[in-house]
Amino acid sequence: MNAPARAHAAERSVGAAPAPLTLVESVPQPDYLRLQGVHKRFGSFTALESIDLTIPQGELVCFLGPSGCGKTTLLRIIAGLEVQTGGQLWQSGTDISRLPPAQRDYGIVFQSYALFPNLSIADNVAYGLVNQRRPRKDIAARVDELLQLVGLPGSGGKYPAQMSGGQQQRVALARALAASPGLLLLDEPLSALDAIVRVHLRNEIRALQRRLGVTTIMVTHDQEEALSIADRIVVMNHGVIEQVGTPLQVYREPATPFVAEFVGKVNRLPAVAEGGRWFQCGDRRWQVEPGHGAEYRAGREVMLYLRPEDRAMTGFDADHPGLCTGTVAHIEFLGGNCLAELVVEGLPEPLQLQFSLNQMDEFGVQQGRRLRFALRLDRLRAFPATEA
């Protein structure tokens, strides 16, 4: 985005909620950041292994994974705060593989905010602009503009200690955006905030990113956070990329057992392959859809994966292949939804089924009750048991 467009975008409000998820493919954008064969070793420990990734202009990408998976190390390599052991990086067509941080075009927000406690909010936001020796009048105007943008107008005279955690994170975001960087890096920026503030601020970050059109990478271990704001999610584990896709793709079409289990809740059922995508699971015999599992040789042990919401309570025929009867053994209350654990006749493991509170009443879901339902076998996925 050019400077006039950024200036125009900065005048808009940041309070709007993110646009709803859509299945319509967006217009392809030119590649902005490209990583090829990036790896990092600390002595004998391999933190990253052969990372290949391309991020288009204006995209918001989340690096998602458990602690120690390499996501923050990868972010720091992009920022030049860590030097990769091997591989190359290009930003907007320029090889930045060995450039120092000061020569790379990015702004960064850390988990700890990293504000200067002895400087006012205005001076914190202006810090990078002062180092660039911009005119004092221009700096003051830019600081006012950014504080307005992040919802903190008139706060320039305060100090970090006078601000809440959410407000301090907004200041850190304003400081990162001060020099209008082409790339915004967010290293778990919301993890230190309470749940309500975290949800509110992530929506504002998403709305702001869309208005500015700045290419953004956000590191998080929070699946809900990644699913709610990302254009694409990069799922990482043990220093490798397990899957790259839209939130819907990662959730609905997991590429590996790790992705299926790490992103959202899932049922795991041991089964034995019979060939032709048919599997014996307890007393049941099911076939998975093409692309939902390889045609494993007969006798191969596998795990079948199914999300708790992939069931029907009404509208199915008596001969539906996924028809089940089970007894509710336990109910987990999750607010607007509940997870009911059922011991199902003919299956080797209990099943978790998801219900809204209204559905709990509608279908009489109570501990000890027997329920009749049908599994969505078109959502069933099979992976080798040895990879689970």
FIGULUM-503423 format. One record per residue (C-alpha): x, y, z; residue in three letters. Coordinates in steps of 0.2 Angstrom, whole numbers, plus 2048, in hexadecimal, padded with zeros to 3 digits. Layout:
XYZALA;...
END
This chain:
800800800MET;8078117FBASN;80981F808ALA;7F9829803PRO;7EF819804ALA;7F6816815ARG;7F382781BALA;7E1826815HIS;7DF81581EALA;7E681C82EALA;7D782882FGLU;7CB81B831ARG;7C4813841SER;7CC803848VAL;7BC7FD851GLY;7B47F3843ALA;7B37E0845ALA;7BC7D5839PRO;7B37D0829ALA;7AA7BF82APRO;7B37B0823LEU;7B07AD811THR;7B379E806LEU;7B57A97F7VAL;7C77AA7F1GLU;7D07BB7F2SER;7D97C37E3VAL;7EB7BC7E3PRO;7F77C97EAGLN;80A7CA7E5PRO;8167C17F1ASP;81D7CD7FETYR;8277C1809LEU;82F7B1804ARG;8397A480ELEU;843796806GLN;84C78880FGLY;84D79281FVAL;85478882DHIS;85C78C83ELYS;86678284AARG;86C78685CPHE;87B77A85EGLY;87476885BSER;86276E85DPHE;85877184DTHR;84B77F850ALA;84678183ELEU;847775830GLU;84577A81DSER;83878781FILE;83078C80EASP;82379980FLEU;81C7A7804THR;8117B580BILE;8077C07FFPRO;8067D3800GLN;7F97D980DGLY;7F67C8815GLU;7F47C4828LEU;7FD7B482CVAL;7FD7AB83CCYS;80C7A0842PHE;80379384DLEU;80A785857GLY;80E780869PRO;81D787873SER;82D78286CGLY;82777F85ACYS;83278C852GLY;82579984ELYS;82E7A7858THR;83F7A3852THR;8387A4840LEU;8317B5844LEU;8417BB84BARG;84A7B583BILE;83F7BF830ILE;8427CE83BALA;8557CB83BGLY;8567C984ELEU;85C7B784BGLU;8677B183DVAL;8627A2834GLN;86E793832THR;869792820GLY;85C797813GLY;8577A780BGLN;84A7B580ELEU;8437C2802TRP;8387D1806GLN;82F7DA7F8SER;83C7D27ECGLY;84B7D77F6THR;8577CA7FEASP;8577CE810ILE;85F7BD816SER;86E7C681EARG;8677D8820LEU;8687DF832PRO;8587E383BPRO;8597F6838ALA;85A7F3825GLN;84A7E9824ARG;8397F0821ASP;82E7EB830TYR;8267F0841GLY;8257E484FILE;81A7E285EVAL;8217D686CPHE;8177CC879GLN;81E7D7887SER;81A7E887ETYR;82C7EE881ALA;827800884LEU;83380C88CPHE;82C81089DPRO;83582089FASN;82E82788FLEU;81C82E88CSER;810825881ILE;813831873ALA;82682F874ASP;82581C874ASN;81B81D864VAL;82682A85CALA;836821861TYR;83A81A850GLY;83582A847LEU;841834852VAL;84F82884DASN;84B82B83BGLN;84D83E83FARG;83D843838ARG;83685583BPRO;82F85784DARG;81F85E846LYS;81D84F83AASP;820843849ILE;81384B854ALA;80684A846ALA;80A838843ARG;80A833855VAL;7F883B857ASP;7F3832847GLU;7F882184ELEU;7F182385FLEU;7E1828857GLN;7E281884CLEU;7E580C85BVAL;7D7814865GLY;7E281E871LEU;7DF83086CPRO;7E683D879GLY;7F1830882SER;80183787CGLY;80683F88DGLY;80382F897LYS;81082389CTYR;810810899PRO;80D80C8ACALA;7FD8168ABGLN;7F680B89DMET;7ED7FA89ESER;7F57EB896GLY;7E97ED887GLY;7ED7FF885GLN;8007FC886GLN;7FE7EF878GLN;7F57FC86DARG;804808870VAL;8107FB86BALA;8067F885BLEU;80680A857ALA;81980B85AARG;81B7FC84EALA;810805841LEU;818816843ALA;824815834ALA;81780D829SER;8207FD827PRO;81D7F0819GLY;81D7E2825LEU;8157E1837LEU;81B7D3843LEU;8117CE852LEU;81A7C385EASP;80B7BC869GLU;8057CE86DPRO;7F57C9876LEU;7FB7BA881SER;7FD7C5890ALA;7EC7CD890LEU;7DC7C6898ASP;7D07BD88DALA;7C37CB88AILE;7D07D8885VAL;7D97CB87BARG;7CA7C8870VAL;7C67DA86EHIS;7D87DF869LEU;7DA7D185DARG;7CB7D7854ASN;7D27E9853GLU;7E37E384DILE;7DA7D983FARG;7CF7E883AALA;7DF7F483BLEU;7E97E8830GLN;7DC7E7823ARG;7DA7FA822ARG;7ED7FD821LEU;7F07EE815GLY;8007EA81EVAL;8077D981CTHR;8077D182ETHR;80E7C2836ILE;8077BD847MET;80E7B0853VAL;8027A785ETHR;7FF797867HIS;7EC79B869ASP;7E279185CGLN;7D379C85DGLU;7DD7AC85BGLU;7E57A584BALA;7D479E844LEU;7CB7AF847SER;7D77BB83FILE;7E37B3833ALA;7E27B3820ASP;7ED7A3821ARG;7F479982FILE;80579182FVAL;80478283BVAL;81577E842MET;81C77084DASN;82E76A851HIS;835777846GLY;82C772836VAL;81C77982DILE;80E76C82FGLU;801775824GLN;7FE78681CVAL;7EC78B818GLY;7DD79681CTHR;7D579482DPRO;7C778A825LEU;7D477E81CGLN;7DE77B82BVAL;7CF777836TYR;7C576E829ARG;7D376581FGLU;7E176282BPRO;7F075B822ALA;7F8752830THR;7F374A840PRO;7FB75884APHE;7F1765841VAL;7E175B844ALA;7E575A857GLU;7ED76B85APHE;7E0776851VAL;7CF774859GLY;7C8764862LYS;7C7754859VAL;7C274185CASN;7CF734859ARG;7C9723855LEU;7D5714852PRO;7D170A842ALA;7D86FD836VAL;7D9700823ALA;7D06F4818GLU;7D56FC808GLY;7CC7077FCGLY;7CA715809ARG;7C0709814TRP;7C4707827PHE;7BE6FC835GLN;7BB706845CYS;7B56FB853GLY;7A56F384CASP;7A370083FARG;7A970182DARG;7AB712825TRP;7B2719815GLN;7BB72A814VAL;7B9736806GLU;7C67387F9PRO;7D47437FFGLY;7D0740811HIS;7DC731813GLY;7E7727808ALA;7E2715802GLU;7EC70D810TYR;7F16FA80EARG;7E56EE816ALA;7E96EC828GLY;7F26FD82BARG;7ED70583CGLU;7E771683AVAL;7DE724844MET;7CE72B83ELEU;7CB73D842TYR;7BA746844LEU;7B575784BARG;7A9757859PRO;79D76284FGLU;79D756840ASP;78C74D845ARG;77A74E841ALA;76C74C84EMET;75E74C841THR;75A74A82FGLY;76373982CPHE;75D729825ASP;75C719830ALA;769711825ASP;77671F826HIS;787718827PRO;78C724835GLY;77D720840LEU;78271E852CYS;77A71C863THR;783721873GLY;781726885THR;78773788CVAL;795733898ALA;79B74589CHIS;796757897ILE;7A3765896GLU;79C777897PHE;7A578388BLEU;79A79288CGLY;78F79387CGLY;793781878ASN;795771881CYS;79F76187DLEU;796751881ALA;7A0741883GLU;79773287DLEU;79A71F87FVAL;79571986EVAL;78F70786AGLU;79C6FF85FGLY;7AA70C860LEU;7BA709868PRO;7BB71A870GLU;7AF727877PRO;7AA73586CLEU;7A974886FGLN;79A751867LEU;797763867GLN;78776C86BPHE;78177D86DSER;77778187DLEU;767782873ASN;76B77186CGLN;76E76A87DMET;75C76D881ASP;756769870GLU;75D75886FPHE;75D754882GLY;76F752884VAL;77174D896GLN;77D7428A0GLN;77773089FGLY;76C733890ARG;76C728880ARG;76E732870LEU;76B72D85EARG;776736851PHE;77F735841ALA;79173983ELEU;79674482FARG;7A1737827LEU;7A5743818ASP;7AF74C825ARG;7B973C82BLEU;7CC73D828ARG;7D872F82AALA;7EB73082FPHE;7F7722833PRO;7F771E845ALA;80A71E846THR;809731841GLU;7FD73684FALA;
END
